[in-house]
Amino acid sequence: MKNWFIMLGIDILIPLLMLILGWLLAHKTPRKNAIYGYRTSMSMKNNDTWVFANRYCGKLWIKCGFILLFISLILMLLVIKASSDTVDIMATIICLIQLIPLVGTIYPCLLYTSPSPRDPKTS
């Protein structure tokens, strides 16, 4: 049972980080810097795209964080009485699955910060 609590703690770490960092990006957007924030060449083009990209990424991370937290808790509850090996395997699979939305949020943010071909400002 001790192993299950440790693995649960590890599995809720990514969703909690996504919730906290997502809230910070969405509500306390950092000034343009070289250390943290949603930093792509397009998002750093000007201050408007920087603010938009960080807020959009933050909102996505908050949504994904809540969904991942719920799914992680449900999946870990399914193996609460299982052997230590089963709990370890389930926890590893959950962590690997959590990486998909963590990294996958880059693409939608990139889409919305890139200029549209029909945008008259880019012509």
Disulfide bonds with the S-S distance in Angstrom:
none
